[in-house]
Amino acid sequence: MSGQTYNLAGLYGISDEKLTPFSTLITQVQEAIAGGMKIFQFRDKNSLDKDIIEIIKHLMNICASSNVLFVLNDRIELAIKLGVPGLHIGKDDGNLASVRKRFEGILGVSSYGDISRAKEAQSQGADYVAFGAIFPSLTKPNAVCIGAEILAEAKAVLDIPICAIGGISKDNIQLLKNADMSAVISSLWNGNPRQNAQNLAESFIRAKLAKY
């Protein structure tokens, strides 16, 4: 793993097997980085590890060259094997304390709408926690919508960065002033990733700077 340091803040793009197929993923990620994406998570629920090693290495290099944090979703053993800089896990991805002992990089944990889970993740060494779905999600239509208000509650009791996810677009991202990171899928990859990233990143910055 490299000695790079990363700021856990800003626009957080997540790949999608339909919206970012392997044939276009590299170009899409490069464009999103050019537009202002600061963190990129590779999420693939179906491929075998051996079939995605090379594209992961390529994506890691692209991200590293722009000081963008590369995060691998779920695949704990592969993350350790490849020495990826970031790993994100959910409730079904193994014991957090055990993962923390084995994985030396930046570790993110899904908290869904559960602040107690987030506090527990923090106590066990998580580097950031994610809350969602904040808004109705096109990617996960069955996800429980928890609303943006939970972010203020979480910010009051947590010392680690907070990532908001779920249904985020340029039309509602201004409501996320209490999030450190804003994770996007559909609103980033549908259309022009560079322009989308720029619009989303700028709107998120304005939300963070707003005095209200």
Residue pairs with C-beta under 8 A, 6 or more apart in sequence:
1 83
1 84
1 85
1 104
1 105
2 64
2 85
4 64
4 67
4 85
6 39
6 67
6 69
6 85
6 86
6 106
7 38
8 39
8 69
8 106
8 127
8 128
8 161
8 180
8 181
9 38
9 161
9 180
9 181
10 36
10 37
10 38
10 39
10 181
10 182
10 201
10 204
11 36
11 37
11 38
11 39
11 181
11 182
11 184
11 188
11 197
11 200
11 201
11 204
12 37
12 38
12 39
12 40
12 41
12 163
12 165
12 181
12 182
12 183
12 184
13 29
13 32
13 37
13 39
13 40
13 41
13 183
13 184
13 185
13 188
13 189
13 197
14 40
14 41
14 43
14 73
14 165
14 183
14 184
14 185
15 25
15 29
15 40
15 41
15 42
15 43
15 44
15 185
15 189
16 43
16 139
16 185
16 186
16 189
17 44
17 45
17 46
19 185
19 186
19 189
19 190
20 28
20 29
20 189
22 55
25 55
25 59
26 55
26 58
26 59
26 62
28 189
28 193
29 37
29 40
29 59
29 62
29 63
29 193
30 62
31 192
31 193
31 194
31 197
32 40
32 188
32 189
32 193
32 194
32 196
32 197
33 40
33 62
33 63
33 66
33 68
33 197
34 194
34 197
35 193
35 194
35 195
35 196
35 197
35 198
35 201
36 197
36 198
36 200
36 201
36 202
37 68
37 188
37 197
37 201
38 68
38 69
38 181
38 201
39 68
39 69
39 71
39 86
39 181
40 59
40 63
40 68
40 69
40 70
40 71
41 70
41 71
41 72
41 73
41 86
41 88
41 183
42 52
42 55
42 56
42 59
42 70
42 71
42 72
42 73
43 73
43 74
44 52
44 73
45 74
49 75
49 77
49 78
53 78
53 82
56 72
56 78
56 82
56 84
57 82
59 70
60 70
60 82
60 84
60 85
62 68
63 69
63 70
63 85
64 70
64 85
69 85
69 86
69 106
70 84
70 85
70 86
71 84
71 85
71 86
71 87
71 88
71 106
71 108
72 78
72 79
72 82
72 84
72 86
72 87
72 88
73 88
74 88
74 89
74 90
74 93
76 87
76 89
76 93
76 94
76 99
76 102
76 103
78 84
79 87
79 103
79 105
80 102
80 103
83 105
84 105
85 105
85 106
86 105
86 106
86 107
86 108
87 99
87 103
87 105
87 106
87 107
87 108
88 107
88 108
88 109
88 110
88 130
89 96
89 99
89 107
89 108
89 109
89 110
90 109
90 110
91 110
91 112
91 117
93 99
96 109
96 120
96 121
96 124
96 125
96 126
97 124
97 125
99 107
100 107
100 124
100 125
100 126
106 127
106 128
107 125
107 126
107 127
108 126
108 127
108 128
108 129
108 130
108 163
109 117
109 118
109 121
109 126
109 128
109 129
109 130
110 129
110 130
110 132
111 117
111 118
111 121
111 129
111 130
111 131
111 154
112 131
112 132
112 144
112 146
113 131
113 132
113 144
113 146
113 150
115 150
115 153
115 154
115 157
118 129
118 131
118 154
118 158
119 157
119 158
121 129
122 129
122 158
122 159
122 160
126 160
127 160
127 161
128 160
128 161
128 162
128 163
128 180
128 181
129 154
129 158
129 160
129 161
129 162
129 163
130 162
130 163
130 164
130 165
130 183
131 146
131 150
131 151
131 154
131 162
131 163
131 164
131 165
131 179
132 143
132 146
132 164
132 165
132 166
132 183
133 140
133 143
133 144
133 145
133 146
133 165
133 166
133 167
134 145
134 146
134 147
134 148
134 150
134 151
134 164
134 165
134 166
134 167
134 168
134 176
135 145
135 147
135 148
135 166
135 167
135 168
135 169
135 172
136 145
136 166
136 167
137 143
137 145
137 166
137 167
138 167
138 185
138 186
139 185
139 186
140 166
143 166
145 166
145 167
146 166
148 164
148 172
148 175
148 176
148 178
151 162
151 164
151 176
151 178
151 179
152 178
154 162
154 178
155 162
155 178
161 180
161 181
162 178
162 179
162 180
162 181
163 179
163 180
163 181
163 182
163 183
164 176
164 179
164 181
164 182
164 183
165 182
165 183
166 183
168 176
168 182
168 183
168 184
168 187
168 200
169 184
169 186
169 187
169 200
170 187
170 196
170 199
170 200
170 203
173 182
173 200
173 203
173 204
173 207
174 203
174 206
174 207
174 210
175 207
176 182
176 204
176 207
177 207
177 208
177 210
177 212
182 200
182 204
184 200
187 196
187 200
188 196
188 197
188 200
189 196
190 196
